[in-house]
Structure formats: structure tokens, C-alpha cells
Amino acid sequence: MTPEVRAIFQIAGIGFIVAILHTLLKQSGKEEYAHWTTFIGIVVVFVIVIGYVDHLYREIEAVFLRQ
């Protein structure tokens, strides 16, 4: 499995787990924890995406600027 496909499954898995946790916490009356769980999930996915954007930037820089 390529790293790009693995990243897509990672992000989807994080979203699935966060959705389940959010639902469970909200139904148990802990809405504040549910919102924090969603926020932390978004931050984790954002960190993963930033890593791939950084890698893309380095690849573009290597192709066009270092001839």
C-alpha cells in the first residue's frame, strides 16, 4: 500500500473514531468533552496533512529550484 493511500485510511480512521467518541460522550451528557474530542481529532488530522504539504513543497522545490 502506498503512503498516500495509507494516509487517506489513517485520516478516515481518525474521523470514524472521533465520530463514535463524540456520539458516545454527547449521549452520556458530557458535551464539553465531546467537543474537545472533535477539536483534538481535527488537530491530529491537520498535523498529518501539514506533514504531507511539507513533503510536497520539498519535492516541488527539488524539481524546480535545484536544477
TORVOLUM-962560 format. One record per residue (C-alpha): x negated, y negated, z; residue in one letter; residue number from 1. Coordinates in nm, 4 decimals. Each point is the difference from the previous one (the first is absolute). Layout:
TORVOLUM-962560
px;py;pz;r;k
X;Y;Z;A;NUM
...
This chain:
TORVOLUM-962560
px;py;pz;r;k
0.0000;0.0000;0.0000;M;1
-0.1417;-0.3374;-0.0956;T;2
-0.0560;-0.2648;0.2676;P;3
0.2658;-0.2243;-0.1543;E;4
0.2673;0.2669;0.0229;V;5
-0.1124;0.0842;0.3518;R;6
0.0415;-0.3672;0.0975;A;7
0.3525;-0.0087;-0.1414;I;8
0.0951;0.3070;0.2043;F;9
-0.1673;-0.1503;0.3080;Q;10
0.2002;-0.3216;-0.0310;I;11
0.3216;0.1922;-0.0640;A;12
-0.0673;0.2213;0.3026;G;13
-0.0617;-0.2997;0.2225;I;14
0.3227;-0.1572;-0.1239;G;15
0.1941;0.3198;0.0684;F;16
-0.1387;0.0361;0.3535;I;17
0.0592;-0.3679;0.0789;V;18
0.3582;0.0230;-0.1265;A;19
0.0712;0.3006;0.2216;I;20
-0.1605;-0.1608;0.3048;L;21
0.1871;-0.3247;-0.0610;H;22
0.3316;0.1841;-0.0220;T;23
-0.0654;0.2074;0.3124;L;24
-0.1101;-0.2989;0.2052;L;25
0.2892;-0.2167;-0.1170;K;26
0.2580;0.2676;0.0819;Q;27
-0.1483;0.0460;0.3462;S;28
0.0471;-0.3709;0.0693;G;29
-0.3647;-0.1066;-0.0267;K;30
0.0302;-0.2405;-0.2887;E;31
-0.3072;-0.2008;0.0933;E;32
-0.2195;0.3112;-0.0222;Y;33
0.1676;0.0893;-0.3283;A;34
-0.0948;-0.3371;-0.1472;H;35
-0.3572;0.0311;0.1275;W;36
-0.0259;0.3451;-0.1545;T;37
0.1081;-0.1391;-0.3360;T;38
-0.2443;-0.2886;0.0294;F;39
-0.2911;0.2320;0.0826;I;40
0.0924;0.2245;-0.2936;G;41
-0.0080;-0.2998;-0.2338;I;42
-0.3401;-0.1051;0.1340;V;43
-0.1438;0.3505;-0.0490;V;44
0.1252;0.0152;-0.3598;V;45
-0.1342;-0.3513;-0.0600;F;46
-0.3463;0.1081;0.1199;V;47
0.0060;0.2990;-0.2356;I;48
0.1014;-0.2204;-0.2943;V;49
-0.2688;-0.2581;0.0827;I;50
-0.2607;0.2762;-0.0196;G;51
0.1140;0.0936;-0.3498;Y;52
0.0141;-0.3636;-0.1131;V;53
-0.3560;-0.0475;0.1264;D;54
-0.1109;0.3070;-0.1933;H;55
0.1731;-0.1309;-0.3139;L;56
-0.1690;-0.3394;0.0381;Y;57
-0.3429;0.1643;0.0322;R;58
0.0628;0.2105;-0.3112;E;59
0.1081;-0.3050;-0.2025;I;60
-0.3005;-0.1920;0.1250;E;61
-0.2323;0.2854;-0.0986;A;62
0.1440;0.0196;-0.3506;V;63
0.0142;-0.3705;-0.0867;F;64
-0.2595;-0.1793;0.2103;L;65
-0.2892;0.2458;0.0104;R;66
-0.0691;0.0627;-0.3640;Q;67
